[in-house]
Amino acid sequence: MSARIAVCDYGVGNIRSVERAVLAAGGEPLLTRDPAAIDAADGLILPGVGAFGAAVDALEQTGLGEVVRGFAASGRPLLGVCLGFQVLFEASDESGGRRGLGLLPGRIARLGPERGKVPHMGWNALHLVAPSRLLDGLAEGSHAYFVHAYAAVAEPAVVVATCDYGGPLVAVCEHGNVLATQFHPEKSGSAGLRIYANFVRISSPAQARR
């Protein structure tokens, strides 16, 4: 039985490309902002592009922020992607120091000019620093596609992969059932498709019963 993956449609994500990637990875995607539909899913993806403040406002105004927190509290897999990765943290320097969902320990800070050109945009190699269910089967140095001007300052215990851009940047986090990538897996070729396939597998009802 394929995993039912809800893609949270809160108005700030490129959700169609995520939907296509989940489908290609063997999942059953559903684009939705309906709390009942999200609650019925096996896994949840929180996408996002744009500004941190706009994303938090959208989650608050729709009530979906509490829905996402509730889903995470249920123990089912939650995947944050790009801006969706960032709003899972406790707070961000962007948009006047707004609070995030608080599901990952740490904060979001603007990339400094010492890093190079900001935003960090393009392909970058992943450095695998800890065992990871989400990155299972990916080789050291696999490439992913990044577009961001802010980056996570995360608790080291939740960081499973970094990349190098004027020094190490947090690329992937895992904290229990909360998983997150700073980059766009749906734009990252075969490596990104493997990540979505891993998420579908992690979310499958059969996996949950083990």
N, C-alpha and C positions, 0 to 999 in steps of 0.2 A: 504494500500500500504506500503510495507516494505521499510525502509530507505536504500538508497544506500550509503555504507560506503567505501570510498577510504582508502587504507592502503598504506602510502607513502613508496615506495621502493627506498631508496636512498643508499642502499648497506651496512647498518650497523645495520640491525634489524633482529630478528627472526620472520619474517613476516608470515611464514606459520602457526605458532601456534596462532598468532593474527587472521589470516584469519579464522581458525577453530573455535576460540572462538566467533567471530562475527557471523558466520553462526549458531552456536549453540544458540546464543542469539536472533536469529530471524532476523538478518540483511542480507543484500546482499553485501558481501565484494568484493572488487576489488583491487588486488595488482597491483600497477601502479606507473610509474614515468612520465606519460604523463600529462602535465599541463591541457590539454583540458579535459581529463577524470577526473582529480581531481576537476576541476571547475564545472563539471556536477554532482558531488556527493552532497548528503545531509549532510554528516558528513565526517570528515577527522581524521585519526589516524596517529600520528607520533611515530613510535616505535623506538627502538635503544638499542644496547648493545655495550660496548667497551669504547673508550676514547672520551672525549668531543671534542678535536681538530680534530680528524678524522671525527667525525660527522659533525662539522661545515664546514670542508673542503669539504666533500661530498655534503652538501647542497649548498655551494657556487659554486662548479665546475659544478653541474648539473643544477643550476638555481632554484632548488626546494625551497631554503630558501625564495626567493621572492614569490614563489607560495604559500607557507604556510602562509606567512604574508598576502598576498592578500586574501586567504581563510578566515583567521581570521577577516580581515577587512570587509568581506561581512556579518558578523554576524552569519554565520553558525557555528555549534559546531565543535571545534577542541579538540582532546584528545591526550596529550603527555604521553608516557609510559616509565618509567625507564630513560634511557639516553635521550629519547625524551622529558621527563619531564624536564630534566636539561637544554637542549638547548633552551627551551622556555624562560629561564631567561636572564637577561641582560649580565652576564659575569660569568666566572668560574676561580677559582684559578688553575684548571688543565690546562695542555698544555700551560703554560706561560701566563695565564690571558686572554684567548681568549674571544671575544665578542660572546654573544648568539643572539637569534632572538629578544629579548627585548619585548616579549609578556606577561611576568609575571614580576612584580617588585621584585627585589632582585638579589642575586648572589649565586653561588655554591662554597662551601668551603670543604676542605678535612676534614674527620672525624679525630679527635685527639685520641691519645692512651688512654686518660682518659675515652673514651667511652667504651673501651674493645677491643676485637679483630676486626681488620680492614682487609678486608671489613666486613661490617654488612651483614651477610648472613643467611637466614633461615626465619622461620615463626615468625611473631610478631603481637601483638594485636593492633587494631586501636582504638584510642580515638577520638570520634567525638566531635569537638569543635564549630561547627557552622552548620546551616542548609545547606543541600547540595542536589542538584538534582542528582548528580552522585552517591551519596551514599544512595539514597532513599531506604528505606526498610532494610538497613543493621543495625544489632544490635550493640550496644556498645560492644567492645571487639572482634568483628569479626576479624579473622586472615587473613593476607596477606603475600605473599612471597617476601622477599627483597634480592637483591644482589647489593651492592654499597659501594664504598669507599669515595664518595663525597656526600654532602647533601645540601639542599637549606637553605639559610638564607633569608627568604621571608618576605615581608611586612605582618604583622599579619592579615590585612583585607582580604587577599586572602587565608588564611589557613583554611581548613575545617576539617582536621583530622591530628593527629600526632600519633607517636608510641613512645615507651620508649626504648632507647638503651644508657644507661649511661646518661639519661636525655632525654627530648623531642626532637624528630626529626620530621621535616615536612614530612608528608606522602601523603597528597592530597591537591591540590589547585584548586580554582575556581575564575576566574576573568572574569565576564561576560560570553561570549561564549567560553572562553579558560579554559579547564579543564585538570587536569594532576595528575598522580599518580607516586610516586617514585618507588613503587613496581610493579610487573608484575601481572596484573589481570588474564592473561591467564594461570598463574601458581598457582592461588590462590583459586582453588576449587570453591565451590558454591558461596562464597562471590565475587570472581572475575567475575564469570558468571553473577551475578546480576549487577555488575558494567557495564559490556558490554551491558546487556539488557537495563539498564537505559540510556546508551549513545545512543543506537539504538532508544529508545523511544524519547529522547530529539531531535534527528536528524530527526525524521520522518516528512515528508511534512505536515501531519495533525497537528502535534504539532506546527510547524512553523506558521501555519495559525491562531492559536489561539490568 
